[in-house]
Amino acid sequence: MARENILVVEDEEDILELVSYKLSKEGYGVTGVASGEEALKTARERLPDLVVLDLMLPGLDGLEVCRILKNDPSTHHIPIVMLTAKGEEADIVTGLEIGADDYIPKPFSPRVLVARIRAVLRRTIQAPAGEGDAIQVHDLVIHPGRHQVLVQGKTIDLTATEFRVLHFLARRPGWVFTRYQIVDAVHGYDYPVTDRSVDVQIVGLRKKMGPAGKYIQTVRGVGYRFKE
């Protein structure tokens, strides 16, 4: 049985009870709160293994909660699954840009939610064999275990999704991947994002990496590759 602790942030009582019940039934420890302020306080005190976060909350909204958690060194590593009625492409892209690990629009299937949470936890906790070694290309160093990227000796602050995209490409230099291959590898099959969201991640990566951004190359009409 699962033993991870999950923080559920949801202001609709019936949905909070449903999600908490389903996760508890799967063996997870669950703490439920109904506001962004409570979410921040609880996350900092208990350091959950994952946060299920509604976006439309009273007071501090979910996007701001996500930004704060991802910018706090003590909570930056905690994966966040957004669960919200705001399911337009722009909302999904915004959520991913600020560091969400998955994005599930309402109405949702409880079984799909549990499966997605399990997949995010598996990616976070268990690094596949051979993927934990540091990768160095000239002045760029990627440390999977530390979740750290250095360019010319300076740490580059990436979101969890940006880091996974970079690591995925860098482990296979020269290979060309379509946008949907990147989505499947980073988030899992049937993840509800579009070509645009991958492009947004790449643009953000290149900007943050500065001169090292040249290692991520666009293959026109196909996708992206990491320069050999």
Helices and strands as residue ranges (DSSP letters): E 5-9, H 13-25, E 29-33, H 36-46, E 50-53, H 62-71, E 80-84, H 89-97, E 102-105, H 110-125, E 135-137, E 140-143, E 148-151, E 154-156, H 160-170, E 176-178, H 179-187, H 195-209, G 210-215, E 216-219, E 223-226
